[in-house]
């Protein structure tokens, strides 16, 4: 295999001072232009929901101001609940408490109910997993055996309790 010899030419080297320096960052826009762009973007996200909420409240007010309406208008709701909204931490004893205390009591009830339901669910799940239902298909294929699985589980629980 005879390959021709290729003459390598020396690389073209530019003189040191002839290169043009290019800035890395583009020119920044004026502050007013940037602020106007941000204000436009904010307005396109914020204004439509505010308009929809205002129209909903206006329609609610107009429909519920009529005599015989069962729902109070939003102006009356705001007047009746203004003290709860402005000072949510007041406590005058008994049931005369601020919105924070009512919300706190509700969330405590939710948390305790959730904890109790979790305990009962985990206990029943563990119990149901340890009971042998006597039907191997119920474990591998629920589609065919699920109709009687609940009845067998209830019967097994009844035998275990008694």
C-alpha positions as CSV (number, residue, x, y, z in Angstrom):
1,X,0.0,0.0,0.0
2,X,1.7,3.0,-1.2
3,X,0.1,6.3,0.1
4,X,1.1,9.6,-1.3
5,X,2.8,12.0,1.0
6,X,0.7,15.0,1.8
7,X,2.5,18.2,2.6
8,X,1.2,19.8,5.7
9,X,1.0,23.5,5.5
10,X,1.7,25.6,8.6
11,X,-1.4,27.0,10.3
12,X,-2.3,30.6,9.5
13,X,-1.4,32.5,12.6
14,X,-2.8,36.0,13.0
15,X,-0.9,38.8,14.6
16,X,-1.6,39.4,18.3
17,X,-3.2,42.8,18.0
18,X,-5.5,42.2,15.0
19,X,-8.3,40.2,16.9
20,X,-11.6,42.0,17.5
21,X,-12.8,41.8,21.1
22,X,-16.5,41.0,21.4
23,X,-18.4,41.8,24.6
24,X,-20.1,38.8,26.3
25,X,-23.2,40.5,27.6
26,X,-25.7,42.2,25.3
27,X,-26.6,45.7,26.0
28,X,-29.2,46.1,28.7
29,X,-32.5,47.8,28.0
30,X,-33.4,50.9,29.7
31,X,-35.0,50.6,33.2
32,X,-38.3,52.1,32.0
33,X,-38.5,49.5,29.2
34,X,-37.9,46.6,31.6
35,X,-40.4,47.9,34.1
36,X,-43.0,48.4,31.5
37,X,-42.5,44.8,30.2
38,X,-42.8,43.4,33.7
39,X,-45.9,45.5,34.4
40,X,-47.5,44.2,31.2
41,X,-46.7,40.6,32.1
42,X,-48.1,41.1,35.6
43,X,-51.2,42.8,34.4
44,X,-52.0,39.9,31.9
45,X,-51.8,37.4,34.8
46,X,-53.5,39.4,37.6
47,X,-56.2,41.6,35.9
48,X,-58.4,38.8,34.4
49,X,-58.9,36.9,37.7
50,X,-59.7,40.2,39.5
51,X,-62.3,41.1,36.8
52,X,-63.9,37.7,37.1
53,X,-64.1,37.8,40.9
54,X,-65.5,41.4,40.8
55,X,-68.2,40.4,38.3
56,X,-69.1,37.4,40.4
57,X,-69.5,39.5,43.5
58,X,-71.5,42.1,41.6
59,X,-73.9,39.5,40.2
60,X,-74.2,37.9,43.7
61,X,-74.9,41.3,45.3
62,X,-77.6,42.1,42.7
63,X,-79.3,38.8,42.8
64,X,-79.4,38.5,46.6
65,X,-80.5,42.1,47.3
66,X,-84.0,41.2,46.1
67,X,-86.7,40.4,48.7
68,X,-87.2,36.8,49.5
69,X,-83.7,35.6,48.5
70,X,-82.3,32.9,50.8
71,X,-78.6,33.8,50.4
72,X,-77.3,37.0,52.0
73,X,-75.5,39.5,49.7
74,X,-71.7,39.7,50.1
75,X,-71.9,43.2,51.6
76,X,-73.9,41.8,54.5
77,X,-71.6,38.9,54.9
78,X,-68.6,41.2,55.1
79,X,-70.4,43.5,57.6
80,X,-71.3,40.6,59.8
81,X,-67.9,38.9,59.8
82,X,-65.7,42.0,59.8
83,X,-64.8,41.7,63.5
84,X,-63.7,38.1,62.9
85,X,-61.6,39.0,59.9
86,X,-59.9,42.1,61.4
87,X,-59.1,40.6,64.8
88,X,-58.8,36.8,64.5
89,X,-57.1,36.2,67.8
90,X,-59.6,37.7,70.3
91,X,-60.9,35.5,73.1
92,X,-63.8,36.7,75.3
93,X,-64.5,33.3,76.8
94,X,-67.0,30.6,75.8
95,X,-67.8,30.6,72.2
96,X,-67.0,34.3,71.6
97,X,-63.6,33.7,70.0
98,X,-61.8,34.9,66.9
99,X,-61.6,33.1,63.6
100,X,-58.1,31.7,64.3
101,X,-59.4,29.8,67.4
102,X,-62.4,28.4,65.4
103,X,-60.1,27.3,62.6
104,X,-57.6,25.8,65.0
105,X,-60.3,23.7,66.7
106,X,-61.6,22.5,63.3
107,X,-58.1,21.5,62.1
108,X,-57.5,19.7,65.4
109,X,-60.6,17.7,64.9
110,X,-59.6,16.9,61.3
111,X,-56.1,15.8,62.4
112,X,-57.4,13.6,65.3
113,X,-60.0,12.0,62.9
114,X,-57.3,11.3,60.3
115,X,-55.0,9.8,62.9
116,X,-57.8,7.5,64.3
117,X,-58.8,6.4,60.8
118,X,-55.1,5.7,59.9
119,X,-54.7,3.6,63.0
120,X,-57.9,1.6,62.4
121,X,-57.1,1.2,58.7
122,X,-53.5,0.0,59.3
123,X,-54.8,-2.4,62.0
124,X,-57.5,-3.8,59.8
125,X,-55.1,-4.1,56.9
126,X,-52.6,-6.0,58.9
127,X,-55.2,-8.2,60.3
128,X,-56.7,-8.9,56.9
129,X,-53.2,-9.6,55.5
130,X,-52.5,-12.2,58.2
131,X,-55.7,-14.1,57.9
132,X,-55.5,-17.1,55.5
133,X,-58.7,-17.0,53.4
134,X,-58.2,-20.5,52.2
135,X,-58.4,-19.5,48.6
136,X,-55.1,-19.1,46.8
137,X,-56.7,-17.4,43.8
138,X,-57.9,-14.5,46.0
139,X,-54.3,-13.4,46.5
140,X,-53.1,-13.7,42.9
141,X,-56.1,-12.7,40.9
142,X,-58.7,-10.3,42.5
143,X,-60.7,-10.1,39.3
144,X,-62.2,-13.6,39.7
145,X,-62.3,-14.0,43.5
146,X,-63.0,-10.5,44.8
147,X,-66.8,-11.0,44.9
148,X,-66.5,-13.5,47.8
149,X,-63.4,-12.1,49.4
150,X,-65.2,-9.6,51.6
151,X,-67.6,-12.3,52.9
152,X,-64.8,-14.6,53.7
153,X,-62.8,-11.8,55.4
154,X,-65.9,-10.9,57.5
155,X,-66.4,-14.6,58.5
156,X,-62.7,-15.0,59.4
157,X,-62.8,-11.9,61.5
158,X,-66.0,-13.1,63.3
159,X,-64.3,-16.5,64.0
160,X,-61.1,-14.7,65.3
161,X,-63.0,-12.3,67.6
162,X,-65.3,-15.0,69.1
